[in-house]
Amino acid sequence: MARMRTVDAAVLILEKERATQAFGLPGAAINPFYSAMKAHGGIKHVLARHVEAASHMAEGYTRATAGNIGICIGTSGPAGTDMITGLYSASADSIPILCITGQAPVAKLHKEDFQAVDIASIAAPVSKWAVTVLEPAQVPGTFQKAFRVMREGRPGPVLIDLPIDVQLAEIEFDIDTYTPLEVHRPAATRAQAEKAIRMLNAARRPLIVAGGGIVNADAAELLVEFAELTGVPVVPTLMGWGTIADDHALHAGMVGLQTSHRYGNATLLESDFVLGIGNRWANRHTGGVETYTQGRTFVHVDIEPTQIGRVFAPDFGITSDAGAALAMFVEVARELAAAGELTDRSEWAGQVRARKRLGQRKTHFDTVPIKPQRVYEEMNRAFGPDIRYVSTIGLSQIQASQLLHVYRPRHWINAGQAGPLGWTVPAALGVATALPDATVVALSGDYDFQFLIEELAVGAQFNIPYIHVLVNNSYLGLIRQAQRNFSMDYYVQLDFDNINSPELKGYGVDHVKVVEGLGCKAIRVNDPAWIGPALEDAKKLMAEFRVPVVVEVILERVTNVSMGLEIDNITEFEDMADSAADAPTAIAPISEPEPVGGGK
């Protein structure tokens, strides 16, 4: 046994648990932990400019690659309260991150000491577990338990609060015999799989809804195999986007009130059976539950038992890890296929493909100021299947989900339920830290971009390159569109005459100057013909300077994006595409011939 400080034991445990990337800010109450990181050298660290941003960097790092757990570190008091938004975002989307805070000495926790706040109680509602460690000897066990809690069942974040005297105390600890705790995940039984597939087999127009749980389980290949075996079309949710490639013949489009396709909603409304795997039935996916469920039978698979029946009661529920369920579904489906007992879905799948080819939105506009649809058309042209997109909320994110293409899991990384403004810049830095050789492309409106814009300096300091497409209409566009229902346009304008940049003609903040002042590169685009060349230049600048590169596209001030309150009543503000020329980068141009078979 070796005698060491508790913080030395904690850092060694992080290395054993393969959590070796931290984002954060040192401070007086957490300096002992930083001294342990410096002494042992096994934990990489990125210095954030704001602790909320550090928590989003940790989220991005976790979301980027299966098995990752990002770490966020801060001092006592406001550092912990700054982490709350990141904990909420991670908890809502089932993302495991470990937040570590410093704290006042144990004896002063009840004395209103400087920066002493009960962060464990504050964080509890948005964490799987939040704890202040009061006894030094409990530090190893607390960290060991934290990793099991983060990984087991529905994944999620944990906060560990360490009083400074607990950090400095010495304990006996043997890292050589340390073993991570076993993680239990529920698995579908053979009988459950057989019943679910019998129900699917009996349906005339079945669909699979693929949620983020499939991404968490790293089970996209099993999903595609199951879909191809059964011939059943797949609707990915926003969190499950990429589990089946957009150009796969069985990709039926996304469903919902905002982040959806016209053909996806139409297909869901035509279906009579839905198998949901690892999804939440989120309200912006379902819209009104009666409209969504009427005339359809539902099977729901989720790793969290209380998630089944939370929004509506399925006809059959299975508590299971998505990967374990899909493995059993594939086993049963293979046997039925070999016996010739699977229902032929070619006619139904053909109807879904035909609907997809006839339901594309127009993207090709040549007007100045630029219409946002053209931006996504050019992004599709500039970025191929290997691209990793990062976005959070707003008209930019909604329209991107309607018009961009994603081909692989973890290639669309998005704050799904919480949707915090400012998330995109730090999350993209976290993704790019996890994947230094990948091309990461973030997408923001101007307000999201301005929330945590200072974090671009982190990318410059630590050479974390990525491309940030900034669509600027100098408006809170999503809120402005929502205010139409109240016949107002109230405190959502961001425009003003910038006395230092009159060339902006009233668009307010000079993002190019700010970005360059933070040590990064920026390009401004005012004409749709320049978007493609600017994206190509951004790739070159990113490769040459190894810093974030911002491509700012100046948009028309007002654009209303397709959305509604029910999936059968989505308002389209532009004409649909009549020809391939109207949507030249659409995933299924209307002139494309009928695909053959159920594969790619």
C-alpha positions, 0 to 999 in steps of 0.5 A: 500500500502507498500513502498519498494525498486523496487527489493523487488517488483520484487522478490515478483512478481517472487514468485507470477508468480511461477518463484522461481529458479534462476541461476547466479552470484552476482556482484556490479551492481546487489547486490541490487537484491540479497539483496532482494532475501536474505531478502524474501527467496522465490527464490532458487539460484544456483551459476554458475561459468560462466554466459553463463552457468547460462543461460543454467542452466535456459534453462535446468530448464525450459525445464525439466517440463511444466510451469517452467521458469528458471531465469538467473541473472548477473551483468552489462557489460560482465555478460549480454553479456555472456547471449547472447548465452543462449538467442539465444538458448532459443529463437531458441527453443521457451524456456521461460527464464528470464534474469536479469542484473544489470546496471550502474546508469541511468545518466551514461548510455551514459558516457561509465561508467564501465561495462555500455553496452547497453545490451537491444540493444545487446539482442534484436535480440535473445529475445522476449523482452529486456528492460532497465528500466529507471523509478523505478515505471515501475519495477512492470509493466515491470516484469508483462509484461515480464511473459506474453511475455514469455508465450504468443504465441510462448514462448521465453526469456526476458531480463530485465536490471536494473540500480542500482539506479532504483534497490535502489529506493523506490516505493509504491507496493501492492503484495497482489493485484498483478495478472499475466496478462492473456495469450492469445494463438490462438486456431484452430476452428472447421471448420479448424479441420474438413478441416484438417481431411478431407484432412488427411482422403482422403490421402492414406499414411498420416503421422503426424510430431510432433514438439516441440510445442506439448511438450511446450503445454504439449499435448503429450497425445492428440497427441497419442490419435489422432494418435490412433483414426486415425491410422496415424503413427507419425514422431517426430522431434528432439525437439518433440522426446518423444511425442510418445513412441519409442516402440509405434506401430505408431511411424514411426521413425525420419526424417532428414539428421542427427538425423534420422532413415533410416526407418523414411526417407523411410516412409516419402518418401513413404507418400502422406500427412503430418500433421505438428503440432508445428514444424518448418520444420527445414532444418536438418529435411527436407533436400532439400525442393523439395525432402521433399515436392514432391508428398505430401500434407501438413497441418501445425499447428503452434502457430506463424502465420509467421512460416506458410510458412516460409520454404515452403507454406503448402496446408493448414495452421492453427495458433493455440497452438498445444494443442488446435489444437489437442484437436479439432482434437481429438473431430472431429476424435472421431465423425468420428470414431463413425460414421464409417467415418475414413479411415482404416490405418491398411495396411499403418501402417503395412507397416511402422512397417515392414520397421522399423523392417528391417531398424535397424543400427548395434550397437554390436561391440566388437572392441577395441578401442570402436566403439561409437555404442556400447556405445548407445547399453549399454545405452539402456540396462542400462537406462529404460523409466524413464531416462532423456537425455540431449545433444546438438551437435556433432557426439555424439548427432547425433548418440544418436538420431539414436540409443537411445530410448525415451518414454516420452516428456521432456525425451530428452532435447536438444539444437535444433537450436543453438547447442552451444558447452558447453551447455550440462553440465550446461543444465543437472545441470538445469534439475537435479535441476528441477527434484531432484528425477529423473535420468538425463543422459547427453551425450557429446563428449570431445569438448562439455564437455571441453567448460564449464567443470568448471560447474561440481563444481556447481554440487559438491557444491550444490549436484546436481547429474547426470550421464554424459556419455563422449564419447572421441575420442579426435577429433572435430568429426562432423567437421572432418567428414564435412572436408572430403568434402574438403579433409582435417583434419585441426585443429580438432585434440584434441590429444596430449601426456599428460606429466602428464598422459602417460596412456592416450596414446595420448588422451590429457586431463585427464578428470578423474583428472579434474572431480575429481579436481572439486569435482565429481566422474569419471570412465574411460572405455577402453573395450566395456565389461566394459561399462555396469558395469561402468554405473551401478557403476555410478548409485551407486556413484551418489546415494551415493555422490550426485554429478555429475558422469562422465563415460568416454568411450575412442573411436576409433579416427575416426568414420563416422556417418550416414548422408547426404545432402538429405533424399533420399541420406543418407550415411551409413558407416556401414552395417545395422543389419542383425539379433537381435544379431547385434542390441540387444537393437534396438527398433524393432529387425528384428526378432520381429513379426508383432505388432497387432493393432494401440496401444502399 
